[in-house]
Amino acid sequence: MDDGYVVTPAGKGIHLNLAELWRYRRVMYFLAWRDVKVKYKQTFVGVGWSLLNPLLTILLFSVVFGLIVQVPSGDLPYPVFVYAGFLPWNALARVVAMSGTSLVTSANLLTKVYFPRMAIPLASMVMPTLDTLISFPLLLVMMLFFGITPGWQVISLPLFLVLGLAAAVGASLWLSSLYVRFRDVGQLIPFLLQLWMYASPVVYSTSLVPADWRWLYALNPMVPVLEGFRWGLFGTPLPLTGPQMLEGVITTALLLLTGLLYFRRAEDAFADVV
Amino acid sequence: MIEVSDLGKRYSLEALRSRTDTLRDHLGSRLRAGRPSDGGETIWALRHVSFEVLPGEVLGVIGPNGAGKSTLLKILARVTRPTEGSARVRGRAAALLEIGTGFNPELSGRENILLSGAILGMSRVEIERKFDAIVDFAETGPFLETPVKRYSSGMYVRLAFSVMAHMECNVLLVDEALAVGDAEFQRKCLSVMAAASREGRTLLVVSHDLSVVQTLCTRALLLDHGNIVVDGSVNDALERYASGMGGGAADILYFEDAPVLPAQLTCLRWRGDSSGGEGAVVCEYVVRQGGEDSVLSLEVRNAAEVVVLYTDDQDLAEPRKRAMGNHRAVARLPVHLLAPGEYLVSARLGNPGSSNAHEPSARLVFHRRDPGDGTRRFGPGGPGVLWAPTTWEYVEGATGIAQASSDRPKRI
């Protein structure tokens, strides 16, 4: 970037140009650093809420779905079952909500300074991810309390986390770039996330879905992530077949790839329409 | 250096007018018409623009509002892409389009230096090396650990500008709109830019303030409606700007958003019957920080640049005018007192003590026409800046003079 540059009209082809994003990683780092700093400026309130929020949610879920509706959770106590689903889901939902609106809230950066635009949605994924990770020990405490120990399957956890991350990046790139152009997407995001949550095995298990329909259900990228997460932690049997797990992996890959391509196509107009 | 060849940028009018494109409308129109409703009317904000800026040169870009100055700057800064043509910037470029880019009010002065520096493209080593110089220049040393939301607007602007002023670059692209703040600070901004040009850097300055262009620039580019009108000496461009093109004035002016200002004009409009003696200036402004002691003032100049009328709302006992939000103020001017001719109105909104105005040279124009009733014989350009029917009385006989002189007090 020190030798200058040439500005030309937007070309026809699409170059992902991830090398440039890497050269500007410092910008990404500082944008993420800013989010984290601002969030934890009032340390007590920040960390306190990060723990209290999921705690209250699983309490609510345990009462409503565990005690009242009596959703079956196999051999597991319902609070542990629901928290193992809620933790990764909450990470995804928080990331998508924050990242999906990031370009619009950073409009002043888009119109005033140059760096690869993808740095903005990617950087804004960091703070919500950290914020949800803080409540991970809570799950370990609960497992300890109920005397649950993970088996050998625990080594697969990183794999499912990467899969969840890919789905989050794909959804974030799509929504953030759509939101720049269409201002009603902002209203759509919370609804979309709610819909997505009930279409995912967060408060219930995939085993409740009729076996004939599981192939369709498994197209949801979060289905293999959440079921895989539970399988990895508790070693309970997977309610999905191998090909069904693969389905979700394929839709995730598609979501990520189309997200990258759409973002690249849309970003040239960001400064003009934001 | 900067090389620009046949640069053009087209905007769709639809997108400029209604800023709210919604997915619902988009899908709706796609269903109705079979294809999205984009396209339509377009406008070239910039067209067939070619020029070069050599190292050591300071190019001032001037022109009325909407001439394409900002679009040119945005393309050169890579914020937006051109529709046609190309621009090449050789060497390390720094684009200063806005004061405080990347600043966050919650973070401290120190944290904002790091953040803003990184966003503007400074390396870690560069920021570390320049850190003390940045703090010294901004004169905010004791408040380094204070969140910048507690800074006065003057301190905020000084710190933000200081980060920008310490960027290492060969090519500097500057929007003069960032020279906000008090007179002392503006002088500082100018001296930084002057120093940059002495060091042989390439400078491109977009400016509304013609006096800045005159003192700083070695060459000037006059834009109008997206085209280059003059590319030559500063004097040529300024002369042409002042004579043709209505002096960069219109009967309605919109101002670009400058979110750092606690209070800012958004629109200035002439309303009135220009041939008669009635006329008013409608000022629309936004107050972003309540309680600021801002004063709205108007200056009316004639063609010879003489201020013939000054007025402000300092004495107006109206507490609402400083409350947060959008305001409209109407100033009725005694146009019937002015000689026929063209007048320029410039407005300022700022603290009485400082020159915290913006776009000081963006002006509204109105014409005071000859009423045409034969009461004025000289017509436009006649002597005198004021004109109003004067009553004459003739006194017959010489005795009146003698009497008058005898009435005078005696001086011995």
Boltz contact constraints between the chains, C-beta under 6 A:
constraints:
  - contact:
      token1: [A, 2]
      token2: [B, 92]
      max_distance: 6.0
  - contact:
      token1: [A, 4]
      token2: [B, 89]
      max_distance: 6.0
  - contact:
      token1: [A, 4]
      token2: [B, 90]
      max_distance: 6.0
  - contact:
      token1: [A, 4]
      token2: [B, 91]
      max_distance: 6.0
  - contact:
      token1: [A, 5]
      token2: [B, 89]
      max_distance: 6.0
  - contact:
      token1: [A, 6]
      token2: [B, 88]
      max_distance: 6.0
  - contact:
      token1: [A, 7]
      token2: [B, 75]
      max_distance: 6.0
  - contact:
      token1: [A, 7]
      token2: [B, 78]
      max_distance: 6.0
  - contact:
      token1: [A, 7]
      token2: [B, 87]
      max_distance: 6.0
  - contact:
      token1: [A, 8]
      token2: [B, 86]
      max_distance: 6.0
  - contact:
      token1: [A, 9]
      token2: [B, 81]
      max_distance: 6.0
  - contact:
      token1: [A, 9]
      token2: [B, 82]
      max_distance: 6.0
  - contact:
      token1: [A, 9]
      token2: [B, 83]
      max_distance: 6.0
  - contact:
      token1: [A, 9]
      token2: [B, 84]
      max_distance: 6.0
  - contact:
      token1: [A, 10]
      token2: [B, 81]
      max_distance: 6.0
  - contact:
      token1: [A, 26]
      token2: [B, 118]
      max_distance: 6.0
  - contact:
      token1: [A, 27]
      token2: [B, 118]
      max_distance: 6.0
  - contact:
      token1: [A, 27]
      token2: [B, 119]
      max_distance: 6.0
  - contact:
      token1: [A, 30]
      token2: [B, 115]
      max_distance: 6.0
  - contact:
      token1: [A, 30]
      token2: [B, 118]
      max_distance: 6.0
  - contact:
      token1: [A, 34]
      token2: [B, 104]
      max_distance: 6.0
  - contact:
      token1: [A, 34]
      token2: [B, 115]
      max_distance: 6.0
  - contact:
      token1: [A, 38]
      token2: [B, 106]
      max_distance: 6.0
  - contact:
      token1: [A, 41]
      token2: [B, 106]
      max_distance: 6.0
  - contact:
      token1: [A, 111]
      token2: [B, 79]
      max_distance: 6.0
  - contact:
      token1: [A, 112]
      token2: [B, 97]
      max_distance: 6.0
  - contact:
      token1: [A, 112]
      token2: [B, 98]
      max_distance: 6.0
  - contact:
      token1: [A, 112]
      token2: [B, 101]
      max_distance: 6.0
  - contact:
      token1: [A, 113]
      token2: [B, 101]
      max_distance: 6.0
  - contact:
      token1: [A, 113]
      token2: [B, 119]
      max_distance: 6.0
  - contact:
      token1: [A, 114]
      token2: [B, 78]
      max_distance: 6.0
  - contact:
      token1: [A, 114]
      token2: [B, 79]
      max_distance: 6.0
  - contact:
      token1: [A, 181]
      token2: [B, 21]
      max_distance: 6.0
  - contact:
      token1: [A, 182]
      token2: [B, 21]
      max_distance: 6.0
  - contact:
      token1: [A, 182]
      token2: [B, 22]
      max_distance: 6.0
  - contact:
      token1: [A, 182]
      token2: [B, 23]
      max_distance: 6.0
  - contact:
      token1: [A, 183]
      token2: [B, 20]
      max_distance: 6.0
  - contact:
      token1: [A, 183]
      token2: [B, 22]
      max_distance: 6.0
  - contact:
      token1: [A, 184]
      token2: [B, 22]
      max_distance: 6.0
  - contact:
      token1: [A, 184]
      token2: [B, 23]
      max_distance: 6.0
  - contact:
      token1: [A, 184]
      token2: [B, 24]
      max_distance: 6.0
  - contact:
      token1: [A, 185]
      token2: [B, 23]
      max_distance: 6.0
  - contact:
      token1: [A, 268]
      token2: [B, 81]
      max_distance: 6.0
  - contact:
      token1: [A, 271]
      token2: [B, 79]
      max_distance: 6.0
  - contact:
      token1: [A, 271]
      token2: [B, 80]
      max_distance: 6.0
  - contact:
      token1: [A, 272]
      token2: [B, 80]
      max_distance: 6.0
